[in-house]
């Protein structure tokens, strides 16, 4: 047995446990701590792969462990949080939207695992930790969207998780971000930031989210014509 594998797998496990803690806090209506646990889980998730590479213990077990922990921490916990925090007034529609977030998150993780040798230089669909951060930072932001608007936002995030929209991974050149989509996204983010400066973490995540969508639309409409 290679005991070095314990380190990255333990980090993945910590990420999952933080997601479970988030669910406990949501049940207690402590939405602040529920959101903080999800954000801390994202931090832990960013470390397990680095630890595996540093120790030279990458392998299929670690990949599966990471995905299973991601589904719990970033697929289930945020869905329960956003439902309890903002969607209960929508009744069954709120339950369906929250459920779809988990479903599309699972689909996104499965597709990522089977396409690791094909997709390079970009994320196919928004990464599920980013989707979880969108929800967690919204809860922390102080923005008070109506249940309908919060539901639309959650459903949009869910769909984009499993979409073919190419989000930059900031490592390769597989998906260039064009100037005009980025400018428009930044302007939208600046307006939201002007409305509530204390909500800057959510504004940052929302700007990333909307920039990927606007860039994808721009590519469909203009890039071929420009010869890029």
C-alpha positions as CSV (number, residue, x, y, z in Angstrom):
1,X,0.0,0.0,0.0
2,X,1.3,3.4,-1.0
3,X,0.7,5.5,2.1
4,X,1.3,8.7,0.2
5,X,-2.1,8.3,-1.3
6,X,-3.7,9.0,2.0
7,X,-2.7,12.7,1.8
8,X,-4.7,13.7,-1.3
9,X,-7.6,11.4,-0.5
10,X,-7.8,12.8,3.0
11,X,-7.9,16.3,1.5
12,X,-10.8,15.2,-0.8
13,X,-12.5,13.7,2.2
14,X,-12.2,17.0,4.2
15,X,-13.8,18.7,1.2
16,X,-16.8,16.3,1.4
17,X,-17.1,16.6,5.2
18,X,-17.2,20.4,4.9
19,X,-20.1,19.9,2.4
20,X,-21.9,17.7,5.0
21,X,-21.3,20.4,7.6
22,X,-22.8,22.9,5.3
23,X,-26.0,20.8,5.1
24,X,-26.1,20.6,8.9
25,X,-25.8,24.4,9.2
26,X,-28.5,24.9,6.5
27,X,-30.8,22.7,8.6
28,X,-30.1,25.0,11.5
29,X,-30.8,28.0,9.3
30,X,-27.2,29.2,9.9
31,X,-26.8,30.2,6.3
32,X,-23.6,32.2,6.9
33,X,-21.7,29.1,8.2
34,X,-23.3,26.9,5.6
35,X,-21.9,29.2,2.9
36,X,-18.5,29.4,4.6
37,X,-18.2,25.6,4.7
38,X,-18.8,25.4,0.9
39,X,-16.2,28.0,0.2
40,X,-13.7,26.2,2.5
41,X,-14.6,23.0,0.7
42,X,-13.6,24.7,-2.6
43,X,-10.3,25.6,-1.1
44,X,-9.7,22.0,0.0
45,X,-10.7,20.7,-3.4
46,X,-8.1,22.9,-5.0
47,X,-5.4,21.2,-3.0
48,X,-6.0,17.5,-3.4
49,X,-4.9,17.4,-7.0
50,X,-1.8,19.5,-6.2
51,X,-0.9,17.1,-3.4
52,X,-1.3,14.1,-5.6
53,X,0.9,15.5,-8.3
54,X,3.5,16.7,-5.7
55,X,3.6,13.2,-4.2
56,X,3.5,11.4,-7.6
57,X,0.4,9.4,-6.7
58,X,-2.1,10.4,-9.4
59,X,-4.4,7.5,-10.3
60,X,-7.9,6.4,-11.1
61,X,-8.9,5.9,-7.5
62,X,-8.0,9.5,-6.7
63,X,-10.0,10.8,-9.7
64,X,-13.1,8.8,-8.6
65,X,-12.7,9.9,-4.9
66,X,-12.4,13.5,-6.0
67,X,-15.6,13.4,-8.1
68,X,-17.6,11.7,-5.5
69,X,-16.6,14.2,-2.9
70,X,-17.3,17.0,-5.4
71,X,-20.8,15.8,-6.0
72,X,-21.6,15.9,-2.3
73,X,-19.8,19.2,-1.5
74,X,-20.6,21.1,-4.7
75,X,-23.7,19.4,-6.0
76,X,-25.8,18.4,-3.0
77,X,-24.9,20.9,-0.3
78,X,-25.4,24.1,-2.5
79,X,-28.7,22.8,-3.8
80,X,-30.0,22.3,-0.2
81,X,-28.6,25.7,0.8
82,X,-30.2,27.7,-2.0
83,X,-33.5,25.9,-1.6
84,X,-33.8,26.7,2.1
85,X,-32.4,30.2,1.7
86,X,-34.3,31.5,-1.3
87,X,-36.5,28.9,-3.1
88,X,-39.0,27.6,-0.5
89,X,-41.7,30.1,-1.6
90,X,-41.6,28.5,-5.1
91,X,-42.9,25.2,-3.6
92,X,-42.3,22.2,-5.9
93,X,-40.7,24.5,-8.5
94,X,-38.1,25.4,-6.0
95,X,-37.5,21.7,-5.2
96,X,-37.2,20.9,-8.9
97,X,-34.8,23.7,-9.6
98,X,-32.5,22.7,-6.7
99,X,-32.7,19.1,-7.8
100,X,-31.8,20.0,-11.3
101,X,-28.7,21.8,-10.0
102,X,-27.5,18.6,-8.4
103,X,-28.4,16.5,-11.5
104,X,-26.6,18.8,-13.9
105,X,-23.6,18.9,-11.5
106,X,-23.4,15.1,-11.5
107,X,-23.6,15.1,-15.3
108,X,-20.8,17.7,-15.5
109,X,-18.5,15.6,-13.3
110,X,-19.2,12.4,-15.2
111,X,-18.4,14.1,-18.5
112,X,-15.3,15.7,-17.1
113,X,-14.0,12.3,-16.1
114,X,-14.5,10.7,-19.5
115,X,-13.2,13.7,-21.4
116,X,-9.9,14.4,-19.6
117,X,-7.8,13.2,-22.5
118,X,-9.9,15.2,-25.0
119,X,-10.6,18.7,-23.5
120,X,-7.5,20.8,-22.9
121,X,-7.0,24.5,-22.3
122,X,-10.5,25.3,-21.2
123,X,-13.4,24.0,-19.0
124,X,-16.3,22.4,-20.9
125,X,-19.1,24.0,-19.0
126,X,-18.5,26.0,-15.8
127,X,-16.6,23.9,-13.2
128,X,-18.9,22.7,-10.4
129,X,-16.8,24.3,-7.6
130,X,-17.4,27.6,-9.4
131,X,-21.2,26.9,-9.5
132,X,-21.1,26.1,-5.8
133,X,-19.3,29.4,-5.1
134,X,-21.9,31.3,-7.1
135,X,-24.6,30.0,-4.8
136,X,-22.5,30.3,-1.6
137,X,-21.3,33.9,-2.3
138,X,-24.9,34.9,-3.3
139,X,-26.1,33.8,0.1
140,X,-23.3,35.8,1.7
141,X,-23.6,38.9,-0.5
142,X,-26.6,40.6,0.9
143,X,-28.4,40.8,-2.4
144,X,-32.0,40.1,-1.9
145,X,-33.3,38.7,-5.2
146,X,-36.9,37.6,-5.4
147,X,-37.5,33.8,-5.2
148,X,-38.3,33.8,-9.0
149,X,-35.0,35.7,-9.8
150,X,-33.0,33.4,-7.4
151,X,-34.7,30.4,-9.1
152,X,-33.8,31.6,-12.6
153,X,-30.2,32.3,-11.5
154,X,-29.9,28.8,-9.9
155,X,-31.4,27.1,-13.0
156,X,-29.0,29.1,-15.3
157,X,-26.0,28.0,-13.2
158,X,-27.3,24.4,-13.4
159,X,-27.6,24.5,-17.1
160,X,-24.3,26.1,-17.7
161,X,-22.5,23.4,-15.6
162,X,-23.4,20.8,-18.3
163,X,-23.4,23.1,-21.3
164,X,-20.7,23.2,-24.0
165,X,-19.8,26.8,-23.1
166,X,-16.0,27.0,-22.9
167,X,-14.8,28.7,-19.7
168,X,-11.1,29.6,-19.5
169,X,-9.0,27.5,-17.1
170,X,-6.2,30.2,-17.2
171,X,-3.6,27.6,-18.1
172,X,-4.0,27.0,-21.9
173,X,-5.1,28.7,-25.1
174,X,-8.0,26.5,-25.9
175,X,-10.6,29.2,-25.5
176,X,-9.6,32.8,-26.0
177,X,-11.7,35.4,-24.2
178,X,-12.5,38.2,-26.6
179,X,-12.4,41.9,-25.7
180,X,-16.0,42.9,-26.1
181,X,-17.6,40.0,-24.2
182,X,-15.1,40.7,-21.3
183,X,-15.8,44.4,-21.3
184,X,-19.6,43.8,-21.2
185,X,-19.3,41.3,-18.4
186,X,-17.1,43.7,-16.4
187,X,-19.6,46.5,-16.9
188,X,-22.4,44.3,-15.6
189,X,-20.2,43.3,-12.7
190,X,-19.3,46.9,-12.0
191,X,-23.0,47.8,-11.8
192,X,-23.7,45.1,-9.3
193,X,-20.7,46.1,-7.3
194,X,-21.9,49.7,-7.3
195,X,-25.2,48.5,-6.0
196,X,-23.6,46.5,-3.1
197,X,-19.9,46.8,-2.7
198,X,-19.9,44.3,0.2
199,X,-21.1,41.6,-2.2
200,X,-17.8,41.6,-4.2
201,X,-17.2,37.9,-3.9
202,X,-20.6,37.1,-5.5
203,X,-20.0,39.9,-8.1
204,X,-16.7,38.3,-9.0
205,X,-18.2,34.8,-9.4
206,X,-21.2,36.2,-11.4
207,X,-18.9,38.2,-13.7
208,X,-16.9,35.0,-14.4
209,X,-20.2,33.2,-15.1
210,X,-21.7,35.8,-17.4
211,X,-18.4,36.4,-19.2
212,X,-18.2,32.7,-20.3
213,X,-21.8,32.9,-21.6
214,X,-21.4,36.2,-23.5
215,X,-18.1,35.0,-24.9
216,X,-19.7,31.9,-26.2
217,X,-22.5,33.9,-27.9
218,X,-20.0,36.2,-29.4
219,X,-18.0,33.3,-30.8
220,X,-21.1,31.9,-32.4
221,X,-22.2,35.2,-34.0
222,X,-18.9,36.9,-35.0
223,X,-15.7,34.9,-34.7
224,X,-16.1,32.9,-37.9
225,X,-16.8,36.1,-39.8
226,X,-13.7,37.7,-38.3
227,X,-11.6,34.7,-39.3
228,X,-10.4,34.1,-35.7
